[in-house]
């Protein structure tokens, strides 16, 4: 089941719906903590303790991320179990090869195609070292 959960993605229309539902749950969480529990009022009126500011505010914001992930993954799990026709399978090997190919093409653009000719580059660097040594020794002779 974990392999099926990990190596699949939702159909693009359902993925958009899952994102909207997850964002709505995050907005609900933030509304509950800031408005319903009067956290904003406490912060603006100066009634918040240092503990509320140091631990409470970062915890509320971090839990918003946890709420988003939990709702999204639960939605994905429900879709996998109830509507498997809306699940798109991805092959992890193809994704890794595609990313490696993208990385290689990006490196070729960045360094040029001659960068990959290691023997030629090492020969050129040795020649450059020899010529710089010759120049330095010839300048010492004068």
N, CA, C and O atoms as a MOPAC input file, in Angstrom:
PM7 MOZYME 1SCF
protein

 N      0.81400 1    -1.18800 1     0.00000 1
 C      0.00000 1     0.00000 1     0.00000 1
 C      0.85900 1     1.25300 1     0.00000 1
 O      0.52700 1     2.24100 1    -0.65500 1
 N      1.98500 1     1.21000 1     0.75000 1
 C      2.87300 1     2.35900 1     0.79700 1
 C      3.48400 1     2.62800 1    -0.57800 1
 O      3.62800 1     3.78100 1    -0.98600 1
 N      3.83700 1     1.56800 1    -1.27900 1
 C      4.38000 1     1.72400 1    -2.62800 1
 C      3.34100 1     2.33800 1    -3.55900 1
 O      3.67200 1     3.20100 1    -4.37200 1
 N      2.10800 1     1.90800 1    -3.44900 1
 C      1.04000 1     2.47600 1    -4.26200 1
 C      0.79800 1     3.94100 1    -3.90700 1
 O      0.54400 1     4.76400 1    -4.78700 1
 N      0.87700 1     4.26000 1    -2.63800 1
 C      0.68200 1     5.64200 1    -2.20400 1
 C      1.83300 1     6.53500 1    -2.68000 1
 O      1.61600 1     7.68200 1    -3.07300 1
 N      3.04500 1     6.00300 1    -2.64100 1
 C      4.22500 1     6.78900 1    -2.98200 1
 C      4.43300 1     6.94300 1    -4.47300 1
 O      4.88200 1     7.99700 1    -4.92400 1
 N      4.11900 1     5.92100 1    -5.24900 1
 C      4.39700 1     5.93000 1    -6.67800 1
 C      3.18900 1     6.30100 1    -7.52500 1
 O      3.10700 1     5.91700 1    -8.69100 1
 N      2.27300 1     7.02800 1    -6.96000 1
 C      1.11100 1     7.49600 1    -7.71100 1
 C      0.90900 1     8.97800 1    -7.47100 1
 O      1.36300 1     9.54000 1    -6.47400 1
 N      0.22600 1     9.58400 1    -8.39800 1
 C     -0.22300 1    10.95600 1    -8.18400 1
 C     -1.66400 1    11.03900 1    -8.65200 1
 O     -2.12300 1    10.22200 1    -9.45100 1
 N     -2.35200 1    12.01400 1    -8.15500 1
 C     -3.76000 1    12.16000 1    -8.48400 1
 C     -3.92200 1    12.77500 1    -9.86700 1
 O     -3.04500 1    13.48000 1   -10.36600 1
 N     -5.07200 1    12.48700 1   -10.46900 1
 C     -5.41800 1    13.12100 1   -11.74000 1
 C     -5.38400 1    14.63300 1   -11.53300 1
 O     -5.77100 1    15.10100 1   -10.46300 1
 N     -4.93600 1    15.41300 1   -12.51500 1
 C     -4.77600 1    16.86300 1   -12.30800 1
 C     -6.01600 1    17.58100 1   -11.78000 1
 O     -5.88900 1    18.50100 1   -10.97200 1
 N     -7.21200 1    17.18500 1   -12.21600 1
 C     -8.40500 1    17.86000 1   -11.70000 1
 C     -8.63700 1    17.52400 1   -10.22700 1
 O     -9.00200 1    18.39600 1    -9.43900 1
 N     -8.42500 1    16.26300 1    -9.85900 1
 C     -8.57500 1    15.88200 1    -8.45300 1
 C     -7.43900 1    16.44400 1    -7.60600 1
 O     -7.63400 1    16.74800 1    -6.43000 1
 N     -6.26600 1    16.58200 1    -8.19400 1
 C     -5.15600 1    17.17000 1    -7.46500 1
 C     -5.46300 1    18.62000 1    -7.10000 1
 O     -5.16700 1    19.06600 1    -5.99200 1
 N     -6.05800 1    19.34900 1    -8.04200 1
 C     -6.46100 1    20.72500 1    -7.76600 1
 C     -7.51400 1    20.77000 1    -6.65900 1
 O     -7.47100 1    21.63700 1    -5.78700 1
 N     -8.44800 1    19.84000 1    -6.70200 1
 C     -9.46900 1    19.76700 1    -5.65800 1
 C     -8.84200 1    19.44400 1    -4.30200 1
 O     -9.23600 1    20.01000 1    -3.28200 1
 N     -7.87000 1    18.53400 1    -4.29300 1
 C     -7.19500 1    18.18100 1    -3.04000 1
 C     -6.43300 1    19.37800 1    -2.48100 1
 O     -6.42400 1    19.59100 1    -1.26900 1
 N     -5.80700 1    20.14500 1    -3.33300 1
 C     -5.08700 1    21.33600 1    -2.87700 1
 C     -6.05700 1    22.36400 1    -2.30900 1
 O     -5.78100 1    22.97400 1    -1.27600 1
 N     -7.18800 1    22.55800 1    -2.97500 1
 C     -8.18200 1    23.52300 1    -2.49100 1
 C     -8.75600 1    23.09100 1    -1.14500 1
 O     -8.92700 1    23.92000 1    -0.25100 1
 N     -9.05500 1    21.80500 1    -0.99400 1
 C     -9.57800 1    21.30200 1     0.28200 1
 C     -8.52700 1    21.45400 1     1.38400 1
 O     -8.85500 1    21.82500 1     2.51100 1
 N     -7.27400 1    21.17100 1     1.05900 1
 C     -6.20000 1    21.29500 1     2.04800 1
 C     -5.99000 1    22.74700 1     2.45500 1
 O     -5.81100 1    23.03900 1     3.63700 1
 N     -6.01000 1    23.65300 1     1.49100 1
 C     -5.85900 1    25.07400 1     1.82100 1
 C     -7.03200 1    25.58800 1     2.63000 1
 O     -6.85400 1    26.41700 1     3.52300 1
 N     -8.23600 1    25.10600 1     2.32900 1
 C     -9.40400 1    25.50100 1     3.11300 1
 C     -9.27600 1    25.02700 1     4.56000 1
 O     -9.66900 1    25.73400 1     5.48700 1
 N     -8.73000 1    23.83800 1     4.74500 1
 C     -8.54000 1    23.34900 1     6.11100 1
 C     -7.48300 1    24.16600 1     6.85200 1
 O     -7.60700 1    24.38900 1     8.05600 1
 N     -6.45100 1    24.61200 1     6.14800 1
 C     -5.43900 1    25.45800 1     6.77600 1
 C     -6.04400 1    26.80800 1     7.16200 1
 O     -5.77600 1    27.32700 1     8.24500 1
 N     -6.85200 1    27.36500 1     6.27900 1
 C     -7.51500 1    28.63500 1     6.59900 1
 C     -8.44400 1    28.45000 1     7.79300 1
 O     -8.52800 1    29.32900 1     8.65100 1
 N     -9.13500 1    27.32800 1     7.85700 1
 C     -9.98100 1    27.02600 1     9.00800 1
 C     -9.16900 1    26.90800 1    10.28900 1
 O     -9.58800 1    27.40600 1    11.33400 1
 N     -8.01900 1    26.25800 1    10.22200 1
 C     -7.14400 1    26.11800 1    11.39000 1
 C     -6.64400 1    27.48100 1    11.86500 1
 O     -6.65700 1    27.77300 1    13.06000 1
 N     -6.20500 1    28.30600 1    10.92400 1
 C     -5.70100 1    29.62300 1    11.30500 1
 C     -6.82300 1    30.51300 1    11.84500 1
 O     -6.60100 1    31.28800 1    12.77600 1
 N     -8.01400 1    30.41100 1    11.27500 1
 C     -9.15700 1    31.15200 1    11.80000 1
 C     -9.46400 1    30.71600 1    13.23400 1
 O     -9.68700 1    31.54600 1    14.11600 1
 N     -9.47200 1    29.40700 1    13.44700 1
 C     -9.77100 1    28.87400 1    14.77400 1
 C     -8.76800 1    29.38000 1    15.80400 1
 O     -9.16000 1    29.80000 1    16.89300 1
 N     -7.48900 1    29.34500 1    15.47500 1
 C     -6.48200 1    29.72500 1    16.46800 1
 C     -6.36500 1    31.22900 1    16.64100 1
 O     -6.25200 1    31.70900 1    17.76900 1
 N     -6.38900 1    31.97700 1    15.56000 1
 C     -6.17700 1    33.41600 1    15.68700 1
 C     -7.43800 1    34.17600 1    16.08400 1
 O     -7.37600 1    35.07200 1    16.92600 1
 N     -8.58100 1    33.83400 1    15.49200 1
 C     -9.80500 1    34.60100 1    15.72300 1
 C    -10.64400 1    33.98600 1    16.84700 1
 O    -10.99700 1    34.66500 1    17.81100 1
 N    -10.95600 1    32.71000 1    16.71300 1
 C    -11.85700 1    32.07300 1    17.67500 1
 C    -11.23900 1    31.98600 1    19.07600 1
 O    -11.93200 1    32.19400 1    20.07200 1
 N     -9.97900 1    31.68900 1    19.15300 1
 C     -9.30000 1    31.57700 1    20.44900 1
 C     -8.65500 1    32.89500 1    20.88900 1
 O     -7.92000 1    32.92500 1    21.87600 1
 N     -8.92500 1    33.98000 1    20.16200 1
 C     -8.49500 1    35.33100 1    20.52300 1
 C     -6.97400 1    35.50200 1    20.60000 1
 O     -6.49500 1    36.31700 1    21.38800 1
 N     -6.22600 1    34.77300 1    19.82200 1
 C     -4.77400 1    34.91600 1    19.84100 1
 C     -4.34500 1    36.26400 1    19.26800 1
 O     -3.42900 1    36.89600 1    19.79300 1
 N     -4.99800 1    36.71000 1    18.19800 1
 C     -4.66300 1    38.01000 1    17.61400 1
 C     -4.98600 1    39.13200 1    18.59900 1
 O     -4.20200 1    40.06800 1    18.75300 1
 N     -6.11700 1    39.04300 1    19.25200 1
 C     -6.50600 1    40.06800 1    20.21400 1
 C     -5.50300 1    40.12800 1    21.36300 1
 O     -5.13400 1    41.21300 1    21.81300 1
 N     -5.06600 1    38.97000 1    21.83400 1
 C     -4.08700 1    38.92800 1    22.91000 1
 C     -2.75900 1    39.52900 1    22.45600 1
 O     -2.10000 1    40.22900 1    23.22400 1
 N     -2.36700 1    39.25800 1    21.21400 1
 C     -1.10600 1    39.79500 1    20.71400 1
 C     -1.15900 1    41.30800 1    20.55800 1
 O     -0.21600 1    41.99900 1    20.94400 1
 N     -2.24500 1    41.83500 1    20.00000 1
 C     -2.34300 1    43.27300 1    19.75500 1
 C     -2.57600 1    44.07700 1    21.03000 1
 O     -2.12500 1    45.21900 1    21.12400 1
 N     -3.26200 1    43.51100 1    22.00200 1
 C     -3.52200 1    44.22400 1    23.25200 1
 C     -2.37000 1    44.10500 1    24.23400 1
 O     -2.37300 1    44.77200 1    25.26800 1
 N     -1.39500 1    43.27600 1    23.93300 1
 C     -0.25000 1    43.12800 1    24.82600 1
 C     -0.50700 1    42.19400 1    25.98200 1
 O      0.24000 1    42.21400 1    26.96100 1
 N     -1.53000 1    41.38200 1    25.90400 1
 C     -1.85200 1    40.45900 1    26.98400 1
 C     -1.11200 1    39.13200 1    26.83900 1
 O     -1.13500 1    38.30100 1    27.74700 1
 N     -0.46700 1    38.94000 1    25.71400 1
 C      0.21500 1    37.66800 1    25.48000 1
 C      1.49200 1    37.60300 1    26.31600 1
 O      2.24000 1    38.57500 1    26.41700 1
 N      1.71400 1    36.47000 1    26.89300 1
 C      2.93300 1    36.25000 1    27.66300 1
 C      4.07600 1    35.91800 1    26.71400 1
 O      3.85900 1    35.62800 1    25.53700 1
 N      5.26200 1    35.96300 1    27.22800 1
 C      6.42600 1    35.63800 1    26.39800 1
 C      6.36200 1    34.18700 1    25.92400 1
 O      6.84900 1    33.86100 1    24.84200 1
 N      5.77100 1    33.33300 1    26.72500 1
 C      5.62300 1    31.92900 1    26.33900 1
 C      4.70200 1    31.80800 1    25.12600 1
 O      4.94200 1    30.99000 1    24.23800 1
 N      3.65700 1    32.61900 1    25.09100 1
 C      2.75300 1    32.60800 1    23.93900 1
 C      3.47900 1    33.04600 1    22.67200 1
 O      3.24800 1    32.49400 1    21.59700 1
 N      4.34200 1    34.02000 1    22.79900 1
 C      5.05400 1    34.51700 1    21.62700 1
 C      6.16700 1    33.57600 1    21.18200 1
 O      6.36800 1    33.37500 1    19.98400 1
 N      6.88500 1    33.00300 1    22.13200 1
 C      8.03000 1    32.16000 1    21.78900 1
 C      7.59800 1    30.77100 1    21.34600 1
 O      8.13800 1    30.22900 1    20.38200 1
 N      6.63100 1    30.19400 1    22.04300 1
 C      6.22400 1    28.82400 1    21.72700 1
 C      4.88400 1    28.74900 1    20.99500 1
 O      4.71800 1    27.93700 1    20.08500 1
 N      3.94500 1    29.57900 1    21.38200 1
 C      2.59200 1    29.47600 1    20.84000 1
 C      2.48300 1    29.85700 1    19.37800 1
 O      1.92600 1    29.10000 1    18.58200 1
 N      3.00600 1    31.01800 1    19.00800 1
 C      2.88600 1    31.49100 1    17.63600 1
 C      3.61400 1    30.58700 1    16.63200 1
 O      3.02600 1    30.23400 1    15.61000 1
 N      4.88000 1    30.19800 1    16.88800 1
 C      5.52000 1    29.26500 1    15.94500 1
 C      4.82600 1    27.90500 1    15.87400 1
 O      4.78200 1    27.27800 1    14.81600 1
 N      4.28700 1    27.45900 1    17.00200 1
 C      3.58600 1    26.17700 1    17.01200 1
 C      2.31700 1    26.24000 1    16.17300 1
 O      2.01000 1    25.30400 1    15.43400 1
 N      1.58800 1    27.33100 1    16.28600 1
 C      0.36600 1    27.49800 1    15.49100 1
 C      0.70800 1    27.49600 1    14.00300 1
 O      0.01700 1    26.85300 1    13.21300 1
 N      1.76200 1    28.20700 1    13.61400 1
 C      2.13800 1    28.26700 1    12.20200 1
 C      2.69000 1    26.93200 1    11.69300 1
 O      2.43200 1    26.54600 1    10.55300 1
 N      3.44400 1    26.23500 1    12.53200 1
 C      3.96600 1    24.92700 1    12.12900 1
 C      2.84600 1    23.90100 1    11.99300 1
 O      2.87500 1    23.05300 1    11.10200 1
 N      1.87100 1    23.98500 1    12.87500 1
 C      0.75100 1    23.04800 1    12.79100 1
 C     -0.11500 1    23.30700 1    11.55900 1
 O     -0.82400 1    22.40700 1    11.10800 1
 N     -0.06900 1    24.51400 1    11.01300 1
 C     -0.78300 1    24.78100 1     9.76400 1
 C     -0.21200 1    23.91900 1     8.63800 1
 O     -0.95900 1    23.42700 1     7.79200 1
 N      1.09200 1    23.74000 1     8.62700 1
 C      1.72600 1    22.87800 1     7.62000 1
 C      1.33500 1    21.42400 1     7.84800 1
 O      1.07200 1    20.68800 1     6.89700 1
 N      1.29900 1    21.02200 1     9.09700 1
 C      0.90600 1    19.64700 1     9.42300 1
 C     -0.54400 1    19.39300 1     9.02600 1
 O     -0.86700 1    18.32400 1     8.50700 1
 N     -1.41200 1    20.36000 1     9.26200 1
 C     -2.82300 1    20.21800 1     8.87400 1
 C     -2.93600 1    20.07400 1     7.36400 1
 O     -3.67400 1    19.21900 1     6.87400 1
 N     -2.20500 1    20.90800 1     6.62000 1
 C     -2.24200 1    20.81800 1     5.15700 1
 C     -1.81900 1    19.42700 1     4.68200 1
 O     -2.51400 1    18.80700 1     3.87600 1
 N     -0.69000 1    18.94000 1     5.17600 1
 C     -0.18000 1    17.63800 1     4.74600 1
 C     -1.12300 1    16.51200 1     5.14200 1
 O     -1.34700 1    15.58700 1     4.36100 1
 N     -1.66800 1    16.58000 1     6.33200 1
 C     -2.57200 1    15.52800 1     6.79200 1
 C     -3.83200 1    15.46200 1     5.93800 1
 O     -4.26300 1    14.37800 1     5.54400 1
 N     -4.41500 1    16.60800 1     5.65700 1
 C     -5.64300 1    16.62100 1     4.85200 1
 C     -5.34900 1    16.16600 1     3.42100 1
 O     -6.12100 1    15.39900 1     2.84500 1
 N     -4.23600 1    16.63300 1     2.84400 1
 C     -3.90600 1    16.24600 1     1.47200 1
 C     -3.66300 1    14.74000 1     1.36900 1
 O     -4.18900 1    14.08200 1     0.47100 1
 N     -2.86200 1    14.19700 1     2.29400 1
 C     -2.56400 1    12.76500 1     2.23800 1
 C     -3.79000 1    11.91200 1     2.54200 1
 O     -3.95400 1    10.84000 1     1.96000 1
 N     -4.64600 1    12.36900 1     3.43700 1
 C     -5.89000 1    11.63900 1     3.70500 1
 C     -6.77800 1    11.64100 1     2.47300 1
 O     -7.35900 1    10.61500 1     2.12000 1
 N     -6.88600 1    12.78900 1     1.81800 1
 C     -7.66100 1    12.88800 1     0.58400 1
 C     -7.09200 1    11.95400 1    -0.48100 1
 O     -7.84300 1    11.27500 1    -1.18100 1
 N     -5.76900 1    11.92100 1    -0.60400 1
 C     -5.13100 1    11.04400 1    -1.59100 1
 C     -5.38700 1     9.57500 1    -1.25700 1
 O     -5.65600 1     8.77700 1    -2.15500 1
 N     -5.30700 1     9.21600 1     0.00100 1
 C     -5.55500 1     7.83700 1     0.41200 1
 C     -6.99800 1     7.42500 1     0.13200 1
 O     -7.24900 1     6.30400 1    -0.31200 1
 N     -7.93500 1     8.31300 1     0.38700 1
 C     -9.34600 1     8.01500 1     0.11100 1
 C     -9.56400 1     7.82400 1    -1.38700 1
 O    -10.29800 1     6.92700 1    -1.80100 1
 N     -8.93100 1     8.66100 1    -2.19200 1
 C     -9.05900 1     8.52400 1    -3.65200 1
 C     -8.44100 1     7.21100 1    -4.12100 1
 O     -8.99700 1     6.54400 1    -4.99300 1
 N     -7.31100 1     6.83800 1    -3.56100 1
 C     -6.67500 1     5.57100 1    -3.95600 1
 C     -7.58400 1     4.39100 1    -3.60900 1
 O     -7.69900 1     3.44600 1    -4.38900 1
 N     -8.22100 1     4.44200 1    -2.45800 1
 C     -9.06900 1     3.32400 1    -2.04200 1
 C    -10.42900 1     3.29500 1    -2.74000 1
 O    -10.91000 1     2.22600 1    -3.11500 1
 N    -11.04900 1     4.46500 1    -2.91600 1
 C    -12.41600 1     4.48400 1    -3.43900 1
 C    -12.49900 1     4.72400 1    -4.95000 1
 O    -13.37000 1     4.15600 1    -5.61000 1
 N    -11.64000 1     5.52600 1    -5.49100 1
 C    -11.68200 1     5.86300 1    -6.92700 1
 C    -10.32500 1     5.61900 1    -7.58400 1
 O     -9.65600 1     6.57500 1    -7.97800 1
 N     -9.90800 1     4.36800 1    -7.70900 1
 C     -8.56700 1     4.11600 1    -8.25800 1
 C     -8.41600 1     4.50300 1    -9.72900 1
 O     -7.29000 1     4.57900 1   -10.22100 1
 N     -9.50700 1     4.74900 1   -10.43900 1
 C     -9.39200 1     5.14600 1   -11.84000 1
 C     -8.85500 1     6.57400 1   -11.98000 1
 O     -8.42100 1     6.95900 1   -13.06600 1
 N     -8.87800 1     7.35900 1   -10.90900 1
 C     -8.36100 1     8.73100 1   -10.94400 1
 C     -6.91600 1     8.82700 1   -10.46500 1
 O     -6.40800 1     9.92100 1   -10.22200 1
 N     -6.26100 1     7.68400 1   -10.33200 1
 C     -4.88000 1     7.65600 1    -9.87100 1
 C     -3.96900 1     7.41800 1   -11.07100 1
 O     -4.21100 1     6.52100 1   -11.87800 1
 N     -2.92700 1     8.22500 1   -11.17800 1
 C     -1.95700 1     8.09600 1   -12.26400 1
 C     -0.69400 1     7.48100 1   -11.67400 1
 O     -0.09800 1     8.02500 1   -10.74500 1
 N     -0.29400 1     6.32700 1   -12.23300 1
 C      0.90500 1     5.65500 1   -11.74300 1
 C      2.14600 1     6.29000 1   -12.36400 1
 O      2.15700 1     6.64200 1   -13.54300 1
 N      3.18000 1     6.42800 1   -11.55600 1
 C      4.45400 1     6.92200 1   -12.05000 1
 C      5.51400 1     5.87300 1   -11.76000 1
 O      5.49800 1     5.22500 1   -10.71400 1
 N      6.43400 1     5.71500 1   -12.70200 1
 C      7.52000 1     4.76000 1   -12.53400 1
 C      8.70400 1     5.48800 1   -11.90800 1
 O      9.21600 1     6.44000 1   -12.49700 1
 N      9.15000 1     5.06300 1   -10.72900 1
 C     10.23200 1     5.80000 1   -10.06200 1
 C     11.54600 1     5.75900 1   -10.83700 1
 O     12.32900 1     6.70600 1   -10.77000 1
 N     11.79900 1     4.67300 1   -11.57400 1
 C     13.03500 1     4.58300 1   -12.35300 1
 C     13.03300 1     5.59200 1   -13.49500 1
 O     14.05700 1     6.21400 1   -13.77700 1
 N     11.89200 1     5.75500 1   -14.14900 1
 C     11.81200 1     6.73700 1   -15.23200 1
 C     11.99600 1     8.14900 1   -14.70100 1
 O     12.61600 1     8.98500 1   -15.35800 1
 N     11.46700 1     8.41600 1   -13.53000 1
 C     11.59500 1     9.74700 1   -12.95100 1
 C     13.04200 1    10.03600 1   -12.58300 1
 O     13.52800 1    11.15000 1   -12.77800 1
 N     13.73400 1     9.02300 1   -12.04500 1
 C     15.13700 1     9.21300 1   -11.68900 1
 C     15.98000 1     9.41800 1   -12.93600 1
 O     16.85500 1    10.28300 1   -12.95200 1
 N     15.72900 1     8.62700 1   -13.99600 1
 C     16.49500 1     8.78400 1   -15.22700 1
 C     16.21600 1    10.12700 1   -15.87500 1
 O     17.13000 1    10.75700 1   -16.40700 1
 N     14.97800 1    10.57200 1   -15.84100 1
 C     14.63500 1    11.86800 1   -16.42100 1
 C     15.31800 1    12.99600 1   -15.65400 1
 O     15.80400 1    13.95500 1   -16.25200 1
 N     15.35400 1    12.87700 1   -14.33100 1
 C     16.00500 1    13.92700 1   -13.54200 1
 C     17.51200 1    13.91600 1   -13.76400 1
 O     18.13900 1    14.97500 1   -13.79700 1
 N     18.10700 1    12.71100 1   -13.91800 1
 C     19.53700 1    12.64300 1   -14.21300 1
 C     19.83600 1    13.25900 1   -15.57300 1
 O     20.82400 1    13.97800 1   -15.73000 1
 N     18.98600 1    12.98000 1   -16.55500 1
 C     19.18300 1    13.54300 1   -17.88700 1
 C     19.04200 1    15.05800 1   -17.86100 1
 O     19.79600 1    15.76500 1   -18.53000 1
 N     18.07600 1    15.56000 1   -17.08700 1
 C     17.91100 1    17.00000 1   -16.94900 1
 C     19.12800 1    17.63500 1   -16.28400 1
 O     19.57500 1    18.71200 1   -16.68000 1
 N     19.66300 1    16.94900 1   -15.26100 1
 C     20.85500 1    17.45700 1   -14.58500 1
 C     22.04400 1    17.50700 1   -15.53200 1
 O     22.80500 1    18.47400 1   -15.53700 1
 N     22.20100 1    16.44300 1   -16.34500 1
 C     23.31700 1    16.41000 1   -17.28800 1
 C     23.19800 1    17.50300 1   -18.34400 1
 O     24.18800 1    18.15300 1   -18.67900 1
 N     22.00900 1    17.70600 1   -18.86200 1
 C     21.83700 1    18.74600 1   -19.87100 1
 C     22.06000 1    20.12600 1   -19.26000 1
 O     22.58600 1    21.01900 1   -19.92500 1
 N     21.66700 1    20.30900 1   -18.00800 1
 C     21.90300 1    21.58700 1   -17.34200 1
 C     23.40000 1    21.81700 1   -17.12800 1
 O     23.88500 1    22.93500 1   -17.29900 1
 N     24.13500 1    20.76200 1   -16.75400 1
 C     25.57500 1    20.89400 1   -16.56900 1
 C     26.29000 1    21.15900 1   -17.89200 1
 O     27.25900 1    21.91700 1   -17.93600 1
 N     25.80800 1    20.53100 1   -18.97700 1
 C     26.40700 1    20.79200 1   -20.28400 1
 C     26.20000 1    22.24600 1   -20.69200 1
 O     27.09900 1    22.86900 1   -21.25800 1
 N     25.02700 1    22.78400 1   -20.40900 1
 C     24.78100 1    24.19100 1   -20.72700 1
 C     25.65900 1    25.10200 1   -19.87800 1
 O     26.13100 1    26.13700 1   -20.34800 1
 N     25.86900 1    24.71700 1   -18.65300 1
 C     26.61900 1    25.56600 1   -17.73700 1
 C     28.11600 1    25.53400 1   -18.04300 1
 O     28.76300 1    26.58200 1   -18.02700 1
 N     28.68200 1    24.35600 1   -18.32000 1
 C     30.12100 1    24.22400 1   -18.49100 1
 C     30.56100 1    24.02900 1   -19.93700 1
 O     31.75200 1    24.12800 1   -20.23200 1
 N     29.65700 1    23.76200 1   -20.81600 1
 C     30.01900 1    23.49000 1   -22.19500 1
 C     30.23600 1    22.00900 1   -22.41700 1
 O     30.45400 1    21.25500 1   -21.46800 1
 N     30.17600 1    21.59300 1   -23.67600 1
 C     30.29000 1    20.15500 1   -23.96500 1
 C     31.71500 1    19.64200 1   -23.80200 1
 O     31.91000 1    18.44400 1   -23.59500 1
 N     32.71100 1    20.51300 1   -23.89100 1
 C     34.10300 1    20.08100 1   -23.72800 1
 C     34.42200 1    19.70800 1   -22.28800 1
 O     35.42900 1    19.04900 1   -22.02900 1
 N     33.59800 1    20.11000 1   -21.37300 1
 C     33.82200 1    19.81000 1   -19.96400 1
 C     33.82900 1    18.30800 1   -19.71400 1
 O     34.51800 1    17.83500 1   -18.81000 1
 N     33.07600 1    17.56100 1   -20.49700 1
 C     32.93000 1    16.12700 1   -20.27300 1
 C     34.08400 1    15.33800 1   -20.85900 1
 O     34.20500 1    14.14500 1   -20.58100 1
 N     34.93000 1    15.95400 1   -21.65500 1
 C     36.11300 1    15.27900 1   -22.19300 1
 C     37.22300 1    15.38200 1   -21.16300 1
 O     38.06400 1    16.27900 1   -21.23000 1
 N     37.22200 1    14.47300 1   -20.22400 1
 C     38.13000 1    14.53900 1   -19.08000 1
 C     39.57600 1    14.40100 1   -19.52500 1
 O     40.43900 1    15.12900 1   -19.03400 1
 N     39.86200 1    13.48800 1   -20.44200 1
 C     41.22900 1    13.28200 1   -20.89200 1
 C     41.76700 1    14.53900 1   -21.56400 1
 O     42.90300 1    14.94600 1   -21.32400 1
 N     40.95200 1    15.14000 1   -22.39600 1
 C     41.36900 1    16.33800 1   -23.09700 1
 C     41.58600 1    17.48800 1   -22.11300 1
 O     42.54700 1    18.24500 1   -22.24800 1
 N     40.71500 1    17.62000 1   -21.14000 1
 C     40.86000 1    18.68100 1   -20.15000 1
 C     42.08900 1    18.47300 1   -19.28500 1
 O     42.78400 1    19.43400 1   -18.95500 1
 N     42.36900 1    17.21800 1   -18.90900 1
 C     43.54700 1    16.95700 1   -18.08700 1
 C     44.82200 1    17.20800 1   -18.88700 1
 O     45.80200 1    17.70700 1   -18.33500 1
 N     44.82700 1    16.86500 1   -20.19900 1
 C     45.98900 1    17.14000 1   -21.04900 1
 C     46.20800 1    18.64500 1   -21.17700 1
 O     47.34100 1    19.11800 1   -21.09200 1
 N     45.13900 1    19.39100 1   -21.37900 1
 C     45.23900 1    20.84500 1   -21.50000 1
 C     45.75100 1    21.47600 1   -20.21600 1
 O     46.56100 1    22.40100 1   -20.25800 1
 N     45.28200 1    20.98000 1   -19.07000 1
 C     45.72900 1    21.55000 1   -17.80500 1
 C     47.19900 1    21.24300 1   -17.56300 1
 O     47.92300 1    22.07300 1   -17.01300 1
 N     47.65900 1    20.02300 1   -17.98200 1
 C     49.07800 1    19.69300 1   -17.84300 1
 C     49.92100 1    20.58300 1   -18.73800 1
 O     50.98500 1    21.04400 1   -18.32400 1
 N     49.45500 1    20.83700 1   -19.98200 1
 C     50.18400 1    21.71100 1   -20.89100 1
 C     50.25600 1    23.12100 1   -20.33600 1
 O     51.29500 1    23.77300 1   -20.45000 1
 N     49.18000 1    23.60600 1   -19.73900 1
 C     49.17000 1    24.94600 1   -19.16300 1
 C     50.14000 1    25.03600 1   -18.00100 1
 O     50.80900 1    26.05500 1   -17.82600 1
 N     50.22500 1    23.96900 1   -17.19600 1
 C     51.15100 1    23.97800 1   -16.07100 1
 C     52.58700 1    23.98400 1   -16.55700 1
 O     53.43200 1    24.68000 1   -15.99300 1
 N     52.87200 1    23.21300 1   -17.59900 1
 C     54.22500 1    23.15000 1   -18.13700 1
 C     54.61800 1    24.50300 1   -18.70900 1
 O     55.73100 1    24.96900 1   -18.46600 1
 N     53.73800 1    25.13800 1   -19.45600 1
 C     54.07200 1    26.42500 1   -20.05800 1
 C     54.24000 1    27.50800 1   -18.99900 1
 O     55.09100 1    28.38300 1   -19.15300 1
 N     53.45600 1    27.47200 1   -17.93700 1
 C     53.62400 1    28.47300 1   -16.88100 1
 C     54.91300 1    28.23600 1   -16.11600 1
 O     55.55000 1    29.19300 1   -15.67700 1
 N     55.32000 1    26.95600 1   -15.94400 1
 C     56.58200 1    26.65200 1   -15.27900 1
 C     57.75300 1    27.10200 1   -16.14300 1
 O     58.73900 1    27.63000 1   -15.62800 1
 N     57.64900 1    26.89400 1   -17.47200 1
 C     58.70900 1    27.32100 1   -18.37800 1
 C     58.86300 1    28.83600 1   -18.34600 1
 O     59.98000 1    29.35300 1   -18.33200 1
 N     57.73900 1    29.54400 1   -18.33600 1
 C     57.78800 1    31.00000 1   -18.30900 1
 C     58.38500 1    31.51600 1   -17.00400 1
 O     59.15100 1    32.48000 1   -17.00300 1
 N     58.03600 1    30.87600 1   -15.90600 1
 C     58.57300 1    31.32700 1   -14.62100 1
 C     60.06200 1    31.02400 1   -14.50300 1
 O     60.80900 1    31.81200 1   -13.92300 1
 N     60.50400 1    29.87600 1   -15.05500 1
 C     61.92400 1    29.55000 1   -14.99400 1
 C     62.72700 1    30.43500 1   -15.95200 1
 O     63.85900 1    30.81300 1   -15.64800 1
 N     62.14800 1    30.76000 1   -17.09300 1
 C     62.86000 1    31.63200 1   -18.04100 1
 C     62.95500 1    33.04900 1   -17.51500 1
 O     63.93800 1    33.73200 1   -17.79900 1
 N     61.98000 1    33.51500 1   -16.76600 1
 C     62.04300 1    34.85400 1   -16.19600 1
 C     63.04800 1    34.92200 1   -15.06300 1
 O     63.59300 1    35.99200 1   -14.79300 1
 N     63.30700 1    33.80700 1   -14.39300 1
 C     64.30400 1    33.75800 1   -13.31800 1
 C     65.70600 1    33.79400 1   -13.87200 1
 O     66.61900 1    34.29200 1   -13.21500 1
 N     65.89700 1    33.26900 1   -15.08500 1
 C     67.23400 1    33.23200 1   -15.68200 1
 C     67.71700 1    34.63400 1   -16.01300 1
 O     68.92000 1    34.88700 1   -15.94500 1
 N     66.84900 1    35.53400 1   -16.36100 1
 C     67.26300 1    36.89600 1   -16.72800 1
 C     67.51100 1    37.65200 1   -15.50300 1
 O     67.87100 1    38.82800 1   -15.56600 1

